[in-house]
Amino acid sequence: MPLYDFACTRCGRTMEDLRKPDEAGTPACPHCGAPTVRLPSVPAPPSCGTARRAASRTCCGREERCDRPPCGEGGACGSRR
């Protein structure tokens, strides 16, 4: 289930709520009980994970990939030993 952000129409506090995408209505403010409005979602930035790093460079730092494994598998190739 997605996590949505809501803002209170009375006190202005924000909250998060785990809801089904097709769930109707909005939750009441847990602080004052007033109605809330759903805030626009902001997409997550691209991650800088190991898969992205591995695709952009070799395991030994050379420009081109080696013929020997594990260049491209995240390990050390023969030129690094």
mmCIF file of the N, C-alpha and C atoms, coordinates in Angstrom:
data_MODEL
# 
_entry.id   MODEL 
# 
loop_
_atom_site.group_PDB 
_atom_site.id 
_atom_site.type_symbol 
_atom_site.label_atom_id 
_atom_site.label_alt_id 
_atom_site.label_comp_id 
_atom_site.label_asym_id 
_atom_site.label_entity_id 
_atom_site.label_seq_id 
_atom_site.pdbx_PDB_ins_code 
_atom_site.Cartn_x 
_atom_site.Cartn_y 
_atom_site.Cartn_z 
_atom_site.occupancy 
_atom_site.B_iso_or_equiv 
_atom_site.pdbx_formal_charge 
_atom_site.auth_seq_id 
_atom_site.auth_comp_id 
_atom_site.auth_asym_id 
_atom_site.auth_atom_id 
_atom_site.pdbx_PDB_model_num 
ATOM 1   N N  . MET A 1 1  ? 0.838   -1.185  0.000   1.00 0.00 ? 1  MET A N  1 
ATOM 2   C CA . MET A 1 1  ? 0.000   0.000   0.000   1.00 0.00 ? 1  MET A CA 1 
ATOM 3   C C  . MET A 1 1  ? 0.881   1.246   0.000   1.00 0.00 ? 1  MET A C  1 
ATOM 4   N N  . PRO A 1 2  ? 0.476   2.238   -0.780  1.00 0.00 ? 2  PRO A N  1 
ATOM 5   C CA . PRO A 1 2  ? 1.261   3.477   -0.836  1.00 0.00 ? 2  PRO A CA 1 
ATOM 6   C C  . PRO A 1 2  ? 1.098   4.344   0.405   1.00 0.00 ? 2  PRO A C  1 
ATOM 7   N N  . LEU A 1 3  ? 2.098   5.133   0.642   1.00 0.00 ? 3  LEU A N  1 
ATOM 8   C CA . LEU A 1 3  ? 2.103   6.082   1.754   1.00 0.00 ? 3  LEU A CA 1 
ATOM 9   C C  . LEU A 1 3  ? 1.783   7.459   1.178   1.00 0.00 ? 3  LEU A C  1 
ATOM 10  N N  . TYR A 1 4  ? 0.716   8.091   1.694   1.00 0.00 ? 4  TYR A N  1 
ATOM 11  C CA . TYR A 1 4  ? 0.288   9.398   1.208   1.00 0.00 ? 4  TYR A CA 1 
ATOM 12  C C  . TYR A 1 4  ? 0.502   10.454  2.280   1.00 0.00 ? 4  TYR A C  1 
ATOM 13  N N  . ASP A 1 5  ? 0.734   11.694  1.843   1.00 0.00 ? 5  ASP A N  1 
ATOM 14  C CA . ASP A 1 5  ? 0.868   12.837  2.745   1.00 0.00 ? 5  ASP A CA 1 
ATOM 15  C C  . ASP A 1 5  ? -0.434  13.625  2.742   1.00 0.00 ? 5  ASP A C  1 
ATOM 16  N N  . PHE A 1 6  ? -0.845  14.063  3.937   1.00 0.00 ? 6  PHE A N  1 
ATOM 17  C CA . PHE A 1 6  ? -2.063  14.853  4.096   1.00 0.00 ? 6  PHE A CA 1 
ATOM 18  C C  . PHE A 1 6  ? -1.748  16.080  4.935   1.00 0.00 ? 6  PHE A C  1 
ATOM 19  N N  . ALA A 1 7  ? -2.519  17.162  4.719   1.00 0.00 ? 7  ALA A N  1 
ATOM 20  C CA . ALA A 1 7  ? -2.387  18.384  5.510   1.00 0.00 ? 7  ALA A CA 1 
ATOM 21  C C  . ALA A 1 7  ? -3.744  18.714  6.114   1.00 0.00 ? 7  ALA A C  1 
ATOM 22  N N  . CYS A 1 8  ? -3.737  19.135  7.362   1.00 0.00 ? 8  CYS A N  1 
ATOM 23  C CA . CYS A 1 8  ? -4.960  19.503  8.062   1.00 0.00 ? 8  CYS A CA 1 
ATOM 24  C C  . CYS A 1 8  ? -5.457  20.857  7.554   1.00 0.00 ? 8  CYS A C  1 
ATOM 25  N N  . THR A 1 9  ? -6.769  20.953  7.347   1.00 0.00 ? 9  THR A N  1 
ATOM 26  C CA . THR A 1 9  ? -7.352  22.209  6.861   1.00 0.00 ? 9  THR A CA 1 
ATOM 27  C C  . THR A 1 9  ? -7.502  23.239  7.979   1.00 0.00 ? 9  THR A C  1 
ATOM 28  N N  . ARG A 1 10 ? -7.418  22.807  9.230   1.00 0.00 ? 10 ARG A N  1 
ATOM 29  C CA . ARG A 1 10 ? -7.568  23.743  10.347  1.00 0.00 ? 10 ARG A CA 1 
ATOM 30  C C  . ARG A 1 10 ? -6.218  24.138  10.947  1.00 0.00 ? 10 ARG A C  1 
ATOM 31  N N  . CYS A 1 11 ? -5.445  23.156  11.421  1.00 0.00 ? 11 CYS A N  1 
ATOM 32  C CA . CYS A 1 11 ? -4.199  23.483  12.130  1.00 0.00 ? 11 CYS A CA 1 
ATOM 33  C C  . CYS A 1 11 ? -2.973  23.497  11.213  1.00 0.00 ? 11 CYS A C  1 
ATOM 34  N N  . GLY A 1 12 ? -3.095  22.970  9.973   1.00 0.00 ? 12 GLY A N  1 
ATOM 35  C CA . GLY A 1 12 ? -1.998  23.003  9.020   1.00 0.00 ? 12 GLY A CA 1 
ATOM 36  C C  . GLY A 1 12 ? -0.945  21.925  9.205   1.00 0.00 ? 12 GLY A C  1 
ATOM 37  N N  . ARG A 1 13 ? -1.093  21.086  10.221  1.00 0.00 ? 13 ARG A N  1 
ATOM 38  C CA . ARG A 1 13 ? -0.101  20.022  10.426  1.00 0.00 ? 13 ARG A CA 1 
ATOM 39  C C  . ARG A 1 13 ? -0.183  19.012  9.297   1.00 0.00 ? 13 ARG A C  1 
ATOM 40  N N  . THR A 1 14 ? 0.953   18.376  9.024   1.00 0.00 ? 14 THR A N  1 
ATOM 41  C CA . THR A 1 14 ? 0.988   17.349  7.990   1.00 0.00 ? 14 THR A CA 1 
ATOM 42  C C  . THR A 1 14 ? 1.142   15.991  8.638   1.00 0.00 ? 14 THR A C  1 
ATOM 43  N N  . MET A 1 15 ? 0.691   14.980  7.915   1.00 0.00 ? 15 MET A N  1 
ATOM 44  C CA . MET A 1 15 ? 0.772   13.605  8.409   1.00 0.00 ? 15 MET A CA 1 
ATOM 45  C C  . MET A 1 15 ? 0.919   12.676  7.219   1.00 0.00 ? 15 MET A C  1 
ATOM 46  N N  . GLU A 1 16 ? 1.355   11.455  7.501   1.00 0.00 ? 16 GLU A N  1 
ATOM 47  C CA . GLU A 1 16 ? 1.434   10.409  6.495   1.00 0.00 ? 16 GLU A CA 1 
ATOM 48  C C  . GLU A 1 16 ? 0.418   9.347   6.857   1.00 0.00 ? 16 GLU A C  1 
ATOM 49  N N  . ASP A 1 17 ? -0.156  8.713   5.828   1.00 0.00 ? 17 ASP A N  1 
ATOM 50  C CA . ASP A 1 17 ? -1.126  7.654   6.068   1.00 0.00 ? 17 ASP A CA 1 
ATOM 51  C C  . ASP A 1 17 ? -0.951  6.585   5.006   1.00 0.00 ? 17 ASP A C  1 
ATOM 52  N N  . LEU A 1 18 ? -0.909  5.344   5.429   1.00 0.00 ? 18 LEU A N  1 
ATOM 53  C CA . LEU A 1 18 ? -0.787  4.200   4.537   1.00 0.00 ? 18 LEU A CA 1 
ATOM 54  C C  . LEU A 1 18 ? -2.195  3.834   4.082   1.00 0.00 ? 18 LEU A C  1 
ATOM 55  N N  . ARG A 1 19 ? -2.474  3.988   2.795   1.00 0.00 ? 19 ARG A N  1 
ATOM 56  C CA . ARG A 1 19 ? -3.831  3.776   2.291   1.00 0.00 ? 19 ARG A CA 1 
ATOM 57  C C  . ARG A 1 19 ? -3.816  2.998   0.988   1.00 0.00 ? 19 ARG A C  1 
ATOM 58  N N  . LYS A 1 20 ? -4.919  2.313   0.717   1.00 0.00 ? 20 LYS A N  1 
ATOM 59  C CA . LYS A 1 20 ? -5.099  1.649   -0.569  1.00 0.00 ? 20 LYS A CA 1 
ATOM 60  C C  . LYS A 1 20 ? -5.319  2.735   -1.626  1.00 0.00 ? 20 LYS A C  1 
ATOM 61  N N  . PRO A 1 21 ? -4.798  2.543   -2.845  1.00 0.00 ? 21 PRO A N  1 
ATOM 62  C CA . PRO A 1 21 ? -4.957  3.572   -3.883  1.00 0.00 ? 21 PRO A CA 1 
ATOM 63  C C  . PRO A 1 21 ? -6.416  3.902   -4.187  1.00 0.00 ? 21 PRO A C  1 
ATOM 64  N N  . ASP A 1 22 ? -7.307  2.921   -4.075  1.00 0.00 ? 22 ASP A N  1 
ATOM 65  C CA . ASP A 1 22 ? -8.717  3.164   -4.392  1.00 0.00 ? 22 ASP A CA 1 
ATOM 66  C C  . ASP A 1 22 ? -9.550  3.529   -3.160  1.00 0.00 ? 22 ASP A C  1 
ATOM 67  N N  . GLU A 1 23 ? -8.906  3.730   -2.016  1.00 0.00 ? 23 GLU A N  1 
ATOM 68  C CA . GLU A 1 23 ? -9.619  4.070   -0.787  1.00 0.00 ? 23 GLU A CA 1 
ATOM 69  C C  . GLU A 1 23 ? -10.164 5.499   -0.878  1.00 0.00 ? 23 GLU A C  1 
ATOM 70  N N  . ALA A 1 24 ? -11.463 5.642   -0.656  1.00 0.00 ? 24 ALA A N  1 
ATOM 71  C CA . ALA A 1 24 ? -12.121 6.948   -0.785  1.00 0.00 ? 24 ALA A CA 1 
ATOM 72  C C  . ALA A 1 24 ? -11.936 7.779   0.478   1.00 0.00 ? 24 ALA A C  1 
ATOM 73  N N  . GLY A 1 25 ? -12.049 9.096   0.317   1.00 0.00 ? 25 GLY A N  1 
ATOM 74  C CA . GLY A 1 25 ? -11.989 10.006  1.455   1.00 0.00 ? 25 GLY A CA 1 
ATOM 75  C C  . GLY A 1 25 ? -10.580 10.247  1.948   1.00 0.00 ? 25 GLY A C  1 
ATOM 76  N N  . THR A 1 26 ? -10.488 11.084  2.957   1.00 0.00 ? 26 THR A N  1 
ATOM 77  C CA . THR A 1 26 ? -9.202  11.393  3.581   1.00 0.00 ? 26 THR A CA 1 
ATOM 78  C C  . THR A 1 26 ? -9.344  11.213  5.081   1.00 0.00 ? 26 THR A C  1 
ATOM 79  N N  . PRO A 1 27 ? -8.251  10.901  5.774   1.00 0.00 ? 27 PRO A N  1 
ATOM 80  C CA . PRO A 1 27 ? -8.334  10.711  7.223   1.00 0.00 ? 27 PRO A CA 1 
ATOM 81  C C  . PRO A 1 27 ? -8.525  12.046  7.950   1.00 0.00 ? 27 PRO A C  1 
ATOM 82  N N  . ALA A 1 28 ? -9.089  11.976  9.134   1.00 0.00 ? 28 ALA A N  1 
ATOM 83  C CA . ALA A 1 28 ? -9.206  13.175  9.979   1.00 0.00 ? 28 ALA A CA 1 
ATOM 84  C C  . ALA A 1 28 ? -7.845  13.468  10.597  1.00 0.00 ? 28 ALA A C  1 
ATOM 85  N N  . CYS A 1 29 ? -7.597  14.718  10.908  1.00 0.00 ? 29 CYS A N  1 
ATOM 86  C CA . CYS A 1 29 ? -6.346  15.121  11.552  1.00 0.00 ? 29 CYS A CA 1 
ATOM 87  C C  . CYS A 1 29 ? -6.253  14.457  12.926  1.00 0.00 ? 29 CYS A C  1 
ATOM 88  N N  . PRO A 1 30 ? -5.154  13.774  13.217  1.00 0.00 ? 30 PRO A N  1 
ATOM 89  C CA . PRO A 1 30 ? -5.024  13.121  14.519  1.00 0.00 ? 30 PRO A CA 1 
ATOM 90  C C  . PRO A 1 30 ? -4.837  14.115  15.669  1.00 0.00 ? 30 PRO A C  1 
ATOM 91  N N  . HIS A 1 31 ? -4.525  15.371  15.353  1.00 0.00 ? 31 HIS A N  1 
ATOM 92  C CA . HIS A 1 31 ? -4.284  16.374  16.397  1.00 0.00 ? 31 HIS A CA 1 
ATOM 93  C C  . HIS A 1 31 ? -5.543  17.140  16.781  1.00 0.00 ? 31 HIS A C  1 
ATOM 94  N N  . CYS A 1 32 ? -6.336  17.558  15.764  1.00 0.00 ? 32 CYS A N  1 
ATOM 95  C CA . CYS A 1 32 ? -7.517  18.376  16.077  1.00 0.00 ? 32 CYS A CA 1 
ATOM 96  C C  . CYS A 1 32 ? -8.824  17.784  15.558  1.00 0.00 ? 32 CYS A C  1 
ATOM 97  N N  . GLY A 1 33 ? -8.752  16.703  14.757  1.00 0.00 ? 33 GLY A N  1 
ATOM 98  C CA . GLY A 1 33 ? -9.961  16.052  14.263  1.00 0.00 ? 33 GLY A CA 1 
ATOM 99  C C  . GLY A 1 33 ? -10.573 16.682  13.022  1.00 0.00 ? 33 GLY A C  1 
ATOM 100 N N  . ALA A 1 34 ? -9.985  17.752  12.509  1.00 0.00 ? 34 ALA A N  1 
ATOM 101 C CA . ALA A 1 34 ? -10.513 18.428  11.318  1.00 0.00 ? 34 ALA A CA 1 
ATOM 102 C C  . ALA A 1 34 ? -10.222 17.608  10.064  1.00 0.00 ? 34 ALA A C  1 
ATOM 103 N N  . PRO A 1 35 ? -10.915 17.900  8.968   1.00 0.00 ? 35 PRO A N  1 
ATOM 104 C CA . PRO A 1 35 ? -10.640 17.207  7.708   1.00 0.00 ? 35 PRO A CA 1 
ATOM 105 C C  . PRO A 1 35 ? -9.235  17.531  7.186   1.00 0.00 ? 35 PRO A C  1 
ATOM 106 N N  . THR A 1 36 ? -8.728  16.649  6.355   1.00 0.00 ? 36 THR A N  1 
ATOM 107 C CA . THR A 1 36 ? -7.408  16.843  5.741   1.00 0.00 ? 36 THR A CA 1 
ATOM 108 C C  . THR A 1 36 ? -7.550  16.848  4.229   1.00 0.00 ? 36 THR A C  1 
ATOM 109 N N  . VAL A 1 37 ? -6.526  17.334  3.565   1.00 0.00 ? 37 VAL A N  1 
ATOM 110 C CA . VAL A 1 37 ? -6.443  17.270  2.102   1.00 0.00 ? 37 VAL A CA 1 
ATOM 111 C C  . VAL A 1 37 ? -5.161  16.532  1.742   1.00 0.00 ? 37 VAL A C  1 
ATOM 112 N N  . ARG A 1 38 ? -5.243  15.767  0.665   1.00 0.00 ? 38 ARG A N  1 
ATOM 113 C CA . ARG A 1 38 ? -4.065  15.017  0.228   1.00 0.00 ? 38 ARG A CA 1 
ATOM 114 C C  . ARG A 1 38 ? -3.107  15.954  -0.483  1.00 0.00 ? 38 ARG A C  1 
ATOM 115 N N  . LEU A 1 39 ? -1.833  15.852  -0.127  1.00 0.00 ? 39 LEU A N  1 
ATOM 116 C CA . LEU A 1 39 ? -0.791  16.682  -0.736  1.00 0.00 ? 39 LEU A CA 1 
ATOM 117 C C  . LEU A 1 39 ? -0.267  16.002  -1.998  1.00 0.00 ? 39 LEU A C  1 
ATOM 118 N N  . PRO A 1 40 ? 0.205   16.775  -2.971  1.00 0.00 ? 40 PRO A N  1 
ATOM 119 C CA . PRO A 1 40 ? 0.777   16.175  -4.182  1.00 0.00 ? 40 PRO A CA 1 
ATOM 120 C C  . PRO A 1 40 ? 2.004   15.337  -3.835  1.00 0.00 ? 40 PRO A C  1 
ATOM 121 N N  . SER A 1 41 ? 2.158   14.241  -4.551  1.00 0.00 ? 41 SER A N  1 
ATOM 122 C CA . SER A 1 41 ? 3.309   13.359  -4.336  1.00 0.00 ? 41 SER A CA 1 
ATOM 123 C C  . SER A 1 41 ? 4.513   13.876  -5.101  1.00 0.00 ? 41 SER A C  1 
ATOM 124 N N  . VAL A 1 42 ? 5.678   13.722  -4.511  1.00 0.00 ? 42 VAL A N  1 
ATOM 125 C CA . VAL A 1 42 ? 6.933   14.097  -5.150  1.00 0.00 ? 42 VAL A CA 1 
ATOM 126 C C  . VAL A 1 42 ? 7.663   12.807  -5.493  1.00 0.00 ? 42 VAL A C  1 
ATOM 127 N N  . PRO A 1 43 ? 8.017   12.596  -6.761  1.00 0.00 ? 43 PRO A N  1 
ATOM 128 C CA . PRO A 1 43 ? 8.715   11.366  -7.118  1.00 0.00 ? 43 PRO A CA 1 
ATOM 129 C C  . PRO A 1 43 ? 10.076  11.272  -6.438  1.00 0.00 ? 43 PRO A C  1 
ATOM 130 N N  . ALA A 1 44 ? 10.473  10.062  -6.145  1.00 0.00 ? 44 ALA A N  1 
ATOM 131 C CA . ALA A 1 44 ? 11.775  9.826   -5.518  1.00 0.00 ? 44 ALA A CA 1 
ATOM 132 C C  . ALA A 1 44 ? 12.882  10.074  -6.541  1.00 0.00 ? 44 ALA A C  1 
ATOM 133 N N  . PRO A 1 45 ? 14.007  10.648  -6.107  1.00 0.00 ? 45 PRO A N  1 
ATOM 134 C CA . PRO A 1 45 ? 15.122  10.851  -7.040  1.00 0.00 ? 45 PRO A CA 1 
ATOM 135 C C  . PRO A 1 45 ? 15.745  9.510   -7.407  1.00 0.00 ? 45 PRO A C  1 
ATOM 136 N N  . PRO A 1 46 ? 16.385  9.434   -8.561  1.00 0.00 ? 46 PRO A N  1 
ATOM 137 C CA . PRO A 1 46 ? 17.044  8.182   -8.939  1.00 0.00 ? 46 PRO A CA 1 
ATOM 138 C C  . PRO A 1 46 ? 18.089  7.798   -7.897  1.00 0.00 ? 46 PRO A C  1 
ATOM 139 N N  . SER A 1 47 ? 18.171  6.513   -7.639  1.00 0.00 ? 47 SER A N  1 
ATOM 140 C CA . SER A 1 47 ? 19.142  6.058   -6.641  1.00 0.00 ? 47 SER A CA 1 
ATOM 141 C C  . SER A 1 47 ? 20.528  5.972   -7.259  1.00 0.00 ? 47 SER A C  1 
ATOM 142 N N  . CYS A 1 48 ? 21.516  6.024   -6.427  1.00 0.00 ? 48 CYS A N  1 
ATOM 143 C CA . CYS A 1 48 ? 22.906  5.879   -6.868  1.00 0.00 ? 48 CYS A CA 1 
ATOM 144 C C  . CYS A 1 48 ? 23.408  4.530   -6.388  1.00 0.00 ? 48 CYS A C  1 
ATOM 145 N N  . GLY A 1 49 ? 22.652  3.505   -6.636  1.00 0.00 ? 49 GLY A N  1 
ATOM 146 C CA . GLY A 1 49 ? 22.982  2.172   -6.157  1.00 0.00 ? 49 GLY A CA 1 
ATOM 147 C C  . GLY A 1 49 ? 24.116  1.541   -6.925  1.00 0.00 ? 49 GLY A C  1 
ATOM 148 N N  . THR A 1 50 ? 24.504  0.361   -6.499  1.00 0.00 ? 50 THR A N  1 
ATOM 149 C CA . THR A 1 50 ? 25.636  -0.331  -7.106  1.00 0.00 ? 50 THR A CA 1 
ATOM 150 C C  . THR A 1 50 ? 25.356  -0.723  -8.539  1.00 0.00 ? 50 THR A C  1 
ATOM 151 N N  . ALA A 1 51 ? 24.114  -1.023  -8.899  1.00 0.00 ? 51 ALA A N  1 
ATOM 152 C CA . ALA A 1 51 ? 23.812  -1.410  -10.276 1.00 0.00 ? 51 ALA A CA 1 
ATOM 153 C C  . ALA A 1 51 ? 24.095  -0.253  -11.226 1.00 0.00 ? 51 ALA A C  1 
ATOM 154 N N  . ARG A 1 52 ? 23.753  0.945   -10.817 1.00 0.00 ? 52 ARG A N  1 
ATOM 155 C CA . ARG A 1 52 ? 24.006  2.116   -11.650 1.00 0.00 ? 52 ARG A CA 1 
ATOM 156 C C  . ARG A 1 52 ? 25.501  2.385   -11.760 1.00 0.00 ? 52 ARG A C  1 
ATOM 157 N N  . ARG A 1 53 ? 26.216  2.253   -10.657 1.00 0.00 ? 53 ARG A N  1 
ATOM 158 C CA . ARG A 1 53 ? 27.664  2.478   -10.688 1.00 0.00 ? 53 ARG A CA 1 
ATOM 159 C C  . ARG A 1 53 ? 28.349  1.431   -11.553 1.00 0.00 ? 53 ARG A C  1 
ATOM 160 N N  . ALA A 1 54 ? 27.926  0.167   -11.449 1.00 0.00 ? 54 ALA A N  1 
ATOM 161 C CA . ALA A 1 54 ? 28.557  -0.904  -12.210 1.00 0.00 ? 54 ALA A CA 1 
ATOM 162 C C  . ALA A 1 54 ? 28.358  -0.700  -13.707 1.00 0.00 ? 54 ALA A C  1 
ATOM 163 N N  . ALA A 1 55 ? 27.230  -0.141  -14.091 1.00 0.00 ? 55 ALA A N  1 
ATOM 164 C CA . ALA A 1 55 ? 26.960  0.080   -15.508 1.00 0.00 ? 55 ALA A CA 1 
ATOM 165 C C  . ALA A 1 55 ? 27.821  1.197   -16.079 1.00 0.00 ? 55 ALA A C  1 
ATOM 166 N N  . SER A 1 56 ? 28.284  2.106   -15.245 1.00 0.00 ? 56 SER A N  1 
ATOM 167 C CA . SER A 1 56 ? 29.010  3.259   -15.754 1.00 0.00 ? 56 SER A CA 1 
ATOM 168 C C  . SER A 1 56 ? 30.521  3.118   -15.693 1.00 0.00 ? 56 SER A C  1 
ATOM 169 N N  . ARG A 1 57 ? 31.048  2.151   -14.976 1.00 0.00 ? 57 ARG A N  1 
ATOM 170 C CA . ARG A 1 57 ? 32.502  1.989   -14.922 1.00 0.00 ? 57 ARG A CA 1 
ATOM 171 C C  . ARG A 1 57 ? 32.876  0.534   -14.672 1.00 0.00 ? 57 ARG A C  1 
ATOM 172 N N  . THR A 1 58 ? 34.124  0.233   -14.934 1.00 0.00 ? 58 THR A N  1 
ATOM 173 C CA . THR A 1 58 ? 34.594  -1.139  -14.755 1.00 0.00 ? 58 THR A CA 1 
ATOM 174 C C  . THR A 1 58 ? 35.051  -1.359  -13.320 1.00 0.00 ? 58 THR A C  1 
ATOM 175 N N  . CYS A 1 59 ? 35.283  -2.622  -12.980 1.00 0.00 ? 59 CYS A N  1 
ATOM 176 C CA . CYS A 1 59 ? 35.689  -2.947  -11.609 1.00 0.00 ? 59 CYS A CA 1 
ATOM 177 C C  . CYS A 1 59 ? 37.102  -2.462  -11.304 1.00 0.00 ? 59 CYS A C  1 
ATOM 178 N N  . CYS A 1 60 ? 37.930  -2.305  -12.353 1.00 0.00 ? 60 CYS A N  1 
ATOM 179 C CA . CYS A 1 60 ? 39.310  -1.901  -12.119 1.00 0.00 ? 60 CYS A CA 1 
ATOM 180 C C  . CYS A 1 60 ? 39.567  -0.435  -12.463 1.00 0.00 ? 60 CYS A C  1 
ATOM 181 N N  . GLY A 1 61 ? 38.537  0.277   -12.968 1.00 0.00 ? 61 GLY A N  1 
ATOM 182 C CA . GLY A 1 61 ? 38.693  1.685   -13.280 1.00 0.00 ? 61 GLY A CA 1 
ATOM 183 C C  . GLY A 1 61 ? 39.092  1.965   -14.717 1.00 0.00 ? 61 GLY A C  1 
ATOM 184 N N  . ARG A 1 62 ? 39.304  0.920   -15.523 1.00 0.00 ? 62 ARG A N  1 
ATOM 185 C CA . ARG A 1 62 ? 39.655  1.130   -16.929 1.00 0.00 ? 62 ARG A CA 1 
ATOM 186 C C  . ARG A 1 62 ? 38.453  1.636   -17.707 1.00 0.00 ? 62 ARG A C  1 
ATOM 187 N N  . GLU A 1 63 ? 38.702  2.235   -18.863 1.00 0.00 ? 63 GLU A N  1 
ATOM 188 C CA . GLU A 1 63 ? 37.616  2.741   -19.709 1.00 0.00 ? 63 GLU A CA 1 
ATOM 189 C C  . GLU A 1 63 ? 36.792  1.600   -20.299 1.00 0.00 ? 63 GLU A C  1 
ATOM 190 N N  . GLU A 1 64 ? 37.469  0.539   -20.768 1.00 0.00 ? 64 GLU A N  1 
ATOM 191 C CA . GLU A 1 64 ? 36.779  -0.578  -21.416 1.00 0.00 ? 64 GLU A CA 1 
ATOM 192 C C  . GLU A 1 64 ? 36.728  -1.778  -20.488 1.00 0.00 ? 64 GLU A C  1 
ATOM 193 N N  . ARG A 1 65 ? 35.717  -2.597  -20.684 1.00 0.00 ? 65 ARG A N  1 
ATOM 194 C CA . ARG A 1 65 ? 35.566  -3.802  -19.875 1.00 0.00 ? 65 ARG A CA 1 
ATOM 195 C C  . ARG A 1 65 ? 36.610  -4.849  -20.258 1.00 0.00 ? 65 ARG A C  1 
ATOM 196 N N  . CYS A 1 66 ? 37.008  -5.666  -19.286 1.00 0.00 ? 66 CYS A N  1 
ATOM 197 C CA . CYS A 1 66 ? 37.978  -6.745  -19.499 1.00 0.00 ? 66 CYS A CA 1 
ATOM 198 C C  . CYS A 1 66 ? 37.295  -7.945  -20.140 1.00 0.00 ? 66 CYS A C  1 
ATOM 199 N N  . ASP A 1 67 ? 38.104  -8.828  -20.707 1.00 0.00 ? 67 ASP A N  1 
ATOM 200 C CA . ASP A 1 67 ? 37.580  -10.094 -21.204 1.00 0.00 ? 67 ASP A CA 1 
ATOM 201 C C  . ASP A 1 67 ? 37.397  -11.070 -20.052 1.00 0.00 ? 67 ASP A C  1 
ATOM 202 N N  . ARG A 1 68 ? 38.122  -10.817 -18.960 1.00 0.00 ? 68 ARG A N  1 
ATOM 203 C CA . ARG A 1 68 ? 38.089  -11.729 -17.816 1.00 0.00 ? 68 ARG A CA 1 
ATOM 204 C C  . ARG A 1 68 ? 36.968  -11.359 -16.853 1.00 0.00 ? 68 ARG A C  1 
ATOM 205 N N  . PRO A 1 69 ? 36.234  -12.347 -16.350 1.00 0.00 ? 69 PRO A N  1 
ATOM 206 C CA . PRO A 1 69 ? 35.274  -12.051 -15.281 1.00 0.00 ? 69 PRO A CA 1 
ATOM 207 C C  . PRO A 1 69 ? 36.051  -11.699 -14.030 1.00 0.00 ? 69 PRO A C  1 
ATOM 208 N N  . PRO A 1 70 ? 35.556  -11.027 -13.093 1.00 0.00 ? 70 PRO A N  1 
ATOM 209 C CA . PRO A 1 70 ? 34.171  -10.578 -12.965 1.00 0.00 ? 70 PRO A CA 1 
ATOM 210 C C  . PRO A 1 70 ? 33.960  -9.122  -13.333 1.00 0.00 ? 70 PRO A C  1 
ATOM 211 N N  . CYS A 1 71 ? 34.683  -8.568  -14.292 1.00 0.00 ? 71 CYS A N  1 
ATOM 212 C CA . CYS A 1 71 ? 34.443  -7.184  -14.680 1.00 0.00 ? 71 CYS A CA 1 
ATOM 213 C C  . CYS A 1 71 ? 32.980  -7.054  -15.101 1.00 0.00 ? 71 CYS A C  1 
ATOM 214 N N  . GLY A 1 72 ? 32.246  -6.196  -14.428 1.00 0.00 ? 72 GLY A N  1 
ATOM 215 C CA . GLY A 1 72 ? 30.826  -6.058  -14.669 1.00 0.00 ? 72 GLY A CA 1 
ATOM 216 C C  . GLY A 1 72 ? 29.985  -6.820  -13.672 1.00 0.00 ? 72 GLY A C  1 
ATOM 217 N N  . GLU A 1 73 ? 30.616  -7.663  -12.859 1.00 0.00 ? 73 GLU A N  1 
ATOM 218 C CA . GLU A 1 73 ? 29.891  -8.392  -11.828 1.00 0.00 ? 73 GLU A CA 1 
ATOM 219 C C  . GLU A 1 73 ? 30.188  -7.827  -10.450 1.00 0.00 ? 73 GLU A C  1 
ATOM 220 N N  . GLY A 1 74 ? 30.867  -6.700  -10.367 1.00 0.00 ? 74 GLY A N  1 
ATOM 221 C CA . GLY A 1 74 ? 31.132  -6.056  -9.088  1.00 0.00 ? 74 GLY A CA 1 
ATOM 222 C C  . GLY A 1 74 ? 32.372  -6.544  -8.367  1.00 0.00 ? 74 GLY A C  1 
ATOM 223 N N  . GLY A 1 75 ? 33.118  -7.501  -8.939  1.00 0.00 ? 75 GLY A N  1 
ATOM 224 C CA . GLY A 1 75 ? 34.321  -8.008  -8.282  1.00 0.00 ? 75 GLY A CA 1 
ATOM 225 C C  . GLY A 1 75 ? 35.567  -7.366  -8.843  1.00 0.00 ? 75 GLY A C  1 
ATOM 226 N N  . ALA A 1 76 ? 36.709  -8.011  -8.650  1.00 0.00 ? 76 ALA A N  1 
ATOM 227 C CA . ALA A 1 76 ? 37.979  -7.483  -9.141  1.00 0.00 ? 76 ALA A CA 1 
ATOM 228 C C  . ALA A 1 76 ? 38.443  -8.326  -10.319 1.00 0.00 ? 76 ALA A C  1 
ATOM 229 N N  . CYS A 1 77 ? 38.832  -7.675  -11.404 1.00 0.00 ? 77 CYS A N  1 
ATOM 230 C CA . CYS A 1 77 ? 39.319  -8.415  -12.564 1.00 0.00 ? 77 CYS A CA 1 
ATOM 231 C C  . CYS A 1 77 ? 40.795  -8.767  -12.380 1.00 0.00 ? 77 CYS A C  1 
ATOM 232 N N  . GLY A 1 78 ? 41.352  -9.508  -13.320 1.00 0.00 ? 78 GLY A N  1 
ATOM 233 C CA . GLY A 1 78 ? 42.735  -9.951  -13.221 1.00 0.00 ? 78 GLY A CA 1 
ATOM 234 C C  . GLY A 1 78 ? 43.743  -8.823  -13.217 1.00 0.00 ? 78 GLY A C  1 
ATOM 235 N N  . SER A 1 79 ? 43.443  -7.689  -13.845 1.00 0.00 ? 79 SER A N  1 
ATOM 236 C CA . SER A 1 79 ? 44.401  -6.584  -13.891 1.00 0.00 ? 79 SER A CA 1 
ATOM 237 C C  . SER A 1 79 ? 44.509  -5.864  -12.560 1.00 0.00 ? 79 SER A C  1 
ATOM 238 N N  . ARG A 1 80 ? 43.649  -6.166  -11.633 1.00 0.00 ? 80 ARG A N  1 
ATOM 239 C CA . ARG A 1 80 ? 43.657  -5.495  -10.342 1.00 0.00 ? 80 ARG A CA 1 
ATOM 240 C C  . ARG A 1 80 ? 44.365  -6.321  -9.274  1.00 0.00 ? 80 ARG A C  1 
ATOM 241 N N  . ARG A 1 81 ? 44.679  -7.541  -9.593  1.00 0.00 ? 81 ARG A N  1 
ATOM 242 C CA . ARG A 1 81 ? 45.298  -8.432  -8.601  1.00 0.00 ? 81 ARG A CA 1 
ATOM 243 C C  . ARG A 1 81 ? 46.778  -8.252  -8.544  1.00 0.00 ? 81 ARG A C  1 
# 
